[in-house]
Every structure is written in C-alpha cells, then in structure tokens.
Amino acid sequence: MAAIRSFRFSVSWLWKVAGALLVGLVPLAAIGQTLTGTLTAGSAAGPVPYANLGIPGKTVGTVTDEQGRYQLAYTPANLADTVYVSSLGYRPQRVLLRELVAQPNRTLVPVAVPLADVRVQAPGLYKRRRTLGCTSTSQSIITRLKAENLGAEMGMVVSLKHKPTRLLTAHFNVLYYQPDTLRFRVNLYRLLPDGRPSGEKLLTRNLLMSTADRANPDAPLTVDLTTDQLVVDEDFLLTLEWISGGEVQQVSKSLAFSSALGYGKGDLYFRKTSQDSWEKPSLGAMLAGIQPKVGFYVTVLD
C-alpha cells in the first residue's frame, strides 16, 4: 500500500524521458508563444481582476491578476480555437484566439448578479450542526495537483445528509511550506444530472483566501460562508482554485492536500488550468471501489 500513499497527477517518468529525447524533433508550429493583454470593464470602471481565460477542454488557460492583466501561453495550432472569457458579474465572451492575438485588450460588459435565494424558515428547522466532507489532516496520504497554469483547481463533491442545509464555513487542509504566498478562490459548483460539475457557481462573489491566512502552516484554510446565506438542497462540488502567487513548477511540486482513502460518495475532481475539462483520478482495478478523498469539508446546519 505504500506505493499509493501519495497521488501525483503528473506524467510518468517514461513519458518525461521520451519527451526529452524528442525535443529536437518538435516542429516550429508547436513552439509555444505567450499572449499578454488586459481585461477591463471600461475606462471608468477599471480592470477585471481574477477573470478566467482559456480554451475549453484544453490545457490552455490562465487567470488575470489584480490589475486585469493576463499572460496566455499557446501554440500556433491553437489559433483556430475559441477562448472562453468569464468573470463573476460580467457577461462571458467567446472569441477566436487569432482575434484575441490581434486585439489582446478586451472590455467585459457588467451584468447583474442574481442574489442567492432568500428563504424564510420556521424556527427550529435546522436542528443539528454537523461537518460534511473529508476532515483528513494526513501528511503521508496526500493529493497533488498537476497545474499547467493559473486556474488549476481541485475539488470534492460534498453530499448532504438532510435538505435543506445551511452552509456556515468551508475548510481546506492545504499542505504548502514554501516562503511564497499562494492565493486561491473558493468555488461551489452545481452538479449536472450525471454527477459531474457544471459551470454554474453557487457563490455570487469572488471569495478569496491565501496560504498567509492560516494561523500556522499546519492549520486549515478556513472561510466564513454565513454572509452568503447559502441554503442548498442538492450535493455540490467544493473547490479551491489557484489564482496567483508562486510559479507553475513550484506549485506542482510543493502544493498538496491532506487526503484519505474511502468508499462511498465524495468524488474527487481536478483540472489543470482555467476552462480545462474536469478529470477524475483513477487508482486502477486493484483498488476497485476505493476512492481518494481530499481534505475539504464544510460545517452546516440541517
């Protein structure tokens, strides 16, 4: 079992060796380029921070910084692909990459964000405070995310015990001991009928936190959800999205999450950059029915 005590979502050593041998054979058309630009909400409104840009289903994506600036790595083969640009509070845009290259500075159009449903509940409806998710604090059973760029995201499905359920706090057992500070966005996604994540977020604001917010390096990252007044009646995906700080190689090597092995509900999903497809880890036939659980959990009233 020691061989499975650390889940690392990265290519195998064999592929790394093969890749090194083929460096000299890469055609010019595959040489990477980087596009830089800025997203704003108009000259008066200023920049759009932490917006997502990417080619859906491909590991070509990034996140804007606090000033709305972005750097998007791509190859000429991607020029015919469509880039999806999205940010809470703004109308999404779809634009061909070749058009974005020609006009990298873009203006997003603000739209009204619908408020969360307000429910008037009878006194005593919520009878119990409980914890939902995985509370593992293990430093030997861990999960690493193979990040290709900003927007890399890890999450786990949280299954409700009773409905409706009021969300109070969210917690993330993050293992990161480097001197730099990583910033994350907390996301809660609705699920599709087949159980996979949808693109619909339950939060109506950017909820940000960083590794500097912990009381000590071994404490979980904790965020208060009570001001969002979230009352849910269906399972959802709770994720942590890397949006700034550090660099890709260091994050892929050093960012980890306490984990556990178990049965039952609580599927784990990850993606390597903004707008990429969601993936599920597989432990192989020898562990049929056993799933990795990442140390993400919420406290609730139900």
C-alpha positions as CSV (number, residue, x, y, z in Angstrom):
1,M,0.0,0.0,0.0
2,A,3.0,2.3,0.4
3,A,3.0,2.8,-3.4
4,I,-0.3,4.6,-3.3
5,R,0.2,6.8,-0.3
6,S,0.8,9.8,-2.5
7,F,-1.3,10.6,-5.5
8,R,0.6,12.7,-8.0
9,F,-1.3,13.8,-11.1
10,S,1.7,14.2,-13.4
11,V,3.1,12.3,-16.4
12,S,5.2,9.2,-15.7
13,W,9.0,9.2,-15.8
14,L,8.8,7.2,-19.0
15,W,7.0,10.0,-20.8
16,K,9.4,12.5,-19.4
17,V,12.3,10.6,-20.8
18,A,10.6,10.2,-24.2
19,G,9.8,13.9,-24.2
20,A,13.4,14.8,-23.5
21,L,14.6,12.7,-26.5
22,L,12.1,14.3,-28.8
23,V,12.9,17.9,-28.0
24,G,14.9,18.3,-31.2
25,L,12.1,16.9,-33.3
26,V,9.4,19.4,-32.3
27,P,8.1,21.2,-35.4
28,L,8.1,25.0,-35.5
29,A,4.3,25.0,-35.5
30,A,4.4,23.6,-31.9
31,I,6.7,26.2,-30.4
32,G,4.9,27.9,-27.6
33,Q,4.1,31.6,-27.6
34,T,2.7,33.9,-24.9
35,L,0.0,36.5,-25.4
36,T,-0.3,39.4,-23.0
37,G,-3.2,41.7,-22.6
38,T,-5.7,43.3,-20.2
39,L,-9.3,42.9,-19.3
40,T,-11.3,45.9,-18.2
41,A,-14.8,46.9,-17.5
42,G,-14.4,50.1,-19.5
43,S,-12.2,53.2,-18.9
44,A,-14.3,54.4,-15.9
45,A,-14.8,51.0,-14.2
46,G,-11.1,49.8,-14.3
47,P,-9.6,46.4,-14.5
48,V,-11.3,43.0,-14.1
49,P,-9.2,41.0,-11.5
50,Y,-9.1,37.2,-11.4
51,A,-11.1,36.6,-14.5
52,N,-10.7,33.2,-16.2
53,L,-9.5,32.8,-19.8
54,G,-9.0,29.5,-21.6
55,I,-9.7,27.2,-24.4
56,P,-12.4,24.9,-23.1
57,G,-11.3,21.3,-22.8
58,K,-7.6,22.1,-23.4
59,T,-4.8,23.0,-21.1
60,V,-4.5,26.5,-22.5
61,G,-5.7,28.9,-19.9
62,T,-4.9,31.5,-17.2
63,V,-6.3,34.0,-14.7
64,T,-5.9,37.8,-14.8
65,D,-4.0,39.5,-11.9
66,E,-5.3,42.3,-9.7
67,Q,-4.8,44.8,-12.5
68,G,-6.7,42.7,-15.0
69,R,-3.5,41.7,-16.9
70,Y,-3.0,38.2,-18.2
71,Q,-0.4,36.0,-19.9
72,L,-1.8,33.2,-22.1
73,A,0.6,30.6,-23.3
74,Y,-0.4,28.9,-26.6
75,T,0.9,27.4,-29.8
76,P,0.0,28.4,-33.4
77,A,-2.1,25.2,-33.6
78,N,-4.5,26.9,-31.2
79,L,-5.1,29.9,-33.3
80,A,-8.4,28.5,-34.7
81,D,-9.7,27.6,-31.2
82,T,-12.2,29.6,-29.2
83,V,-11.2,31.3,-26.0
84,Y,-13.8,31.5,-23.3
85,V,-13.5,34.5,-21.0
86,S,-15.6,34.7,-17.8
87,S,-15.8,36.5,-14.5
88,L,-18.5,36.9,-11.9
89,G,-20.5,40.0,-12.6
90,Y,-19.7,40.2,-16.3
91,R,-21.1,38.7,-19.5
92,P,-19.0,35.8,-20.7
93,Q,-17.3,36.2,-24.1
94,R,-16.2,33.7,-26.7
95,V,-13.5,34.9,-29.1
96,L,-11.2,33.1,-31.6
97,L,-7.7,33.0,-30.3
98,R,-6.4,34.6,-33.5
99,E,-8.8,37.5,-32.9
100,L,-7.6,37.8,-29.3
101,V,-4.0,37.9,-30.6
102,A,-4.9,40.8,-32.9
103,Q,-6.8,42.6,-30.1
104,P,-5.5,41.3,-26.7
105,N,-7.1,44.1,-24.6
106,R,-10.7,43.4,-24.1
107,T,-13.7,45.1,-22.4
108,L,-16.1,43.0,-20.4
109,V,-19.8,44.1,-20.0
110,P,-21.1,44.1,-16.5
111,V,-24.3,42.2,-15.8
112,A,-26.5,42.0,-12.7
113,V,-25.6,39.0,-10.5
114,P,-28.7,37.4,-9.1
115,L,-28.8,37.2,-5.4
116,A,-29.0,33.9,-3.7
117,D,-32.5,32.7,-2.8
118,V,-33.7,34.1,0.4
119,R,-35.6,31.6,2.4
120,V,-37.8,32.3,5.4
121,Q,-37.5,29.2,7.6
122,A,-39.6,28.2,10.5
123,P,-37.9,28.4,13.9
124,G,-36.2,25.2,14.8
125,L,-35.9,23.9,11.2
126,Y,-32.2,23.5,11.5
127,K,-31.7,21.1,14.3
128,R,-28.2,19.9,14.1
129,R,-24.7,21.3,13.4
130,R,-22.6,18.9,11.5
131,T,-19.5,18.5,9.3
132,L,-19.7,17.3,5.7
133,G,-16.8,16.2,3.6
134,C,-13.3,14.8,4.4
135,T,-11.5,16.1,7.5
136,S,-8.3,14.3,6.9
137,T,-5.1,16.1,8.2
138,S,-2.8,13.4,7.0
139,Q,0.7,14.4,5.8
140,S,1.5,11.0,4.4
141,I,-1.6,10.3,2.3
142,I,-1.7,13.4,0.1
143,T,-3.0,14.6,-3.2
144,R,-1.0,16.8,-5.6
145,L,-2.5,18.8,-8.4
146,K,-0.6,18.8,-11.8
147,A,-1.0,22.5,-12.5
148,E,-0.4,23.7,-16.1
149,N,-1.2,27.3,-15.3
150,L,-3.2,29.7,-13.1
151,G,-6.8,28.4,-12.8
152,A,-5.7,24.9,-11.8
153,E,-8.4,23.6,-9.5
154,M,-9.1,20.8,-7.0
155,G,-12.4,19.8,-5.5
156,M,-14.6,17.2,-3.9
157,V,-18.3,16.5,-4.1
158,V,-20.0,17.3,-0.7
159,S,-23.0,15.1,-0.1
160,L,-25.9,16.4,2.0
161,K,-27.4,14.4,4.9
162,H,-30.6,16.4,5.1
163,K,-32.4,19.0,2.9
164,P,-32.3,21.9,3.1
165,T,-28.9,22.6,4.5
166,R,-27.4,25.9,5.5
167,L,-23.7,26.4,4.9
168,L,-21.6,28.0,7.6
169,T,-17.9,27.6,6.9
170,A,-15.6,25.9,4.5
171,H,-12.2,24.3,5.4
172,F,-9.3,23.2,3.3
173,N,-6.4,21.1,4.6
174,V,-3.6,22.6,2.4
175,L,0.0,21.5,2.7
176,Y,2.4,24.2,1.4
177,Y,5.6,25.1,3.2
178,Q,7.3,27.4,0.7
179,P,8.1,31.0,1.6
180,D,5.9,32.5,-1.1
181,T,2.2,33.1,-0.7
182,L,-0.4,31.4,-2.9
183,R,-3.8,32.9,-3.4
184,F,-6.9,30.9,-4.0
185,R,-10.6,31.3,-4.9
186,V,-13.2,29.2,-3.2
187,N,-15.8,27.9,-5.7
188,L,-19.0,25.9,-5.1
189,Y,-20.5,24.4,-8.3
190,R,-23.8,22.8,-9.0
191,L,-23.7,19.3,-10.4
192,L,-25.1,18.0,-13.6
193,P,-27.6,15.1,-13.6
194,D,-24.8,12.7,-14.2
195,G,-23.0,14.0,-11.1
196,R,-20.2,15.9,-13.0
197,P,-19.5,19.6,-12.2
198,S,-21.5,22.2,-14.2
199,G,-20.3,25.7,-14.9
200,E,-22.8,27.2,-12.6
201,K,-21.4,28.7,-9.3
202,L,-23.4,28.9,-6.1
203,L,-21.4,31.9,-4.8
204,T,-22.2,35.3,-6.3
205,R,-18.9,36.9,-5.3
206,N,-15.2,36.2,-5.6
207,L,-14.3,34.6,-2.3
208,L,-10.5,34.8,-1.9
209,M,-8.0,33.4,0.6
210,S,-4.3,32.7,0.8
211,T,-1.8,30.5,2.5
212,A,-0.9,33.5,4.6
213,D,-4.3,33.4,6.2
214,R,-3.5,30.3,8.3
215,A,-2.8,30.6,12.0
216,N,0.1,28.2,11.4
217,P,1.4,26.2,8.5
218,D,-0.4,23.1,9.6
219,A,-3.8,24.8,10.2
220,P,-6.6,24.5,7.6
221,L,-7.6,27.4,5.4
222,T,-11.0,28.4,6.7
223,V,-13.6,30.8,5.3
224,D,-16.9,32.1,6.7
225,L,-19.9,31.5,4.4
226,T,-22.6,32.9,6.7
227,T,-22.7,36.3,5.0
228,D,-23.6,34.5,1.7
229,Q,-26.7,33.0,3.3
230,L,-26.3,29.8,1.2
231,V,-29.1,27.3,1.7
232,V,-28.7,24.3,-0.5
233,D,-30.9,21.3,-1.3
234,E,-28.5,19.3,-3.5
235,D,-25.0,18.0,-3.5
236,F,-22.3,20.3,-4.8
237,L,-18.6,20.5,-5.7
238,L,-16.4,22.4,-3.3
239,T,-13.1,23.5,-4.9
240,L,-10.0,25.5,-4.3
241,E,-8.7,27.4,-7.4
242,W,-5.1,28.6,-7.6
243,I,-5.3,32.2,-9.0
244,S,-2.0,33.9,-8.1
245,G,1.4,33.6,-6.4
246,G,4.2,31.1,-6.9
247,E,5.0,29.6,-10.3
248,V,3.8,26.5,-12.1
249,Q,6.7,24.1,-11.4
250,Q,6.9,25.1,-7.8
251,V,3.2,24.8,-7.2
252,S,3.0,21.4,-9.0
253,K,5.9,20.1,-6.8
254,S,5.0,21.6,-3.4
255,L,1.3,22.2,-3.2
256,A,-0.5,19.3,-1.7
257,F,-3.8,18.5,0.1
258,S,-4.3,16.1,3.1
259,S,-6.2,13.1,1.8
260,A,-7.7,9.7,2.7
261,L,-8.9,6.5,1.0
262,G,-12.5,5.5,1.3
263,Y,-15.7,4.2,-0.2
264,G,-19.0,5.8,-1.0
265,K,-19.8,9.3,-2.1
266,G,-17.4,12.2,-2.4
267,D,-16.0,12.1,-5.9
268,L,-12.8,14.0,-6.5
269,Y,-12.3,16.3,-9.5
270,F,-9.4,18.4,-10.8
271,R,-8.5,20.5,-13.8
272,K,-5.1,21.8,-14.8
273,T,-5.9,25.4,-15.8
274,S,-8.8,27.8,-16.5
275,Q,-11.7,26.4,-18.6
276,D,-10.0,23.0,-18.9
277,S,-12.1,19.8,-18.7
278,W,-12.7,18.3,-15.3
279,E,-10.9,15.0,-14.6
280,K,-11.2,12.2,-12.0
281,P,-8.2,10.3,-10.7
282,S,-8.2,6.6,-11.1
283,L,-6.5,4.2,-8.8
284,G,-6.8,1.2,-11.1
285,A,-8.6,-2.2,-10.9
286,M,-6.7,-3.3,-7.8
287,L,-8.5,-0.7,-5.8
288,A,-11.9,-1.0,-7.3
289,G,-14.5,0.9,-5.3
290,I,-11.9,2.8,-3.2
291,Q,-11.7,6.5,-3.9
292,P,-9.2,9.2,-2.9
293,K,-10.8,11.8,-0.6
294,V,-9.3,15.2,-0.3
295,G,-9.3,17.1,3.0
296,F,-12.1,19.6,2.1
297,Y,-15.1,20.0,4.3
298,V,-17.9,22.3,5.4
299,T,-19.7,22.9,8.6
300,V,-23.5,23.2,8.2
301,L,-26.8,23.4,10.0
302,D,-29.5,21.0,8.8
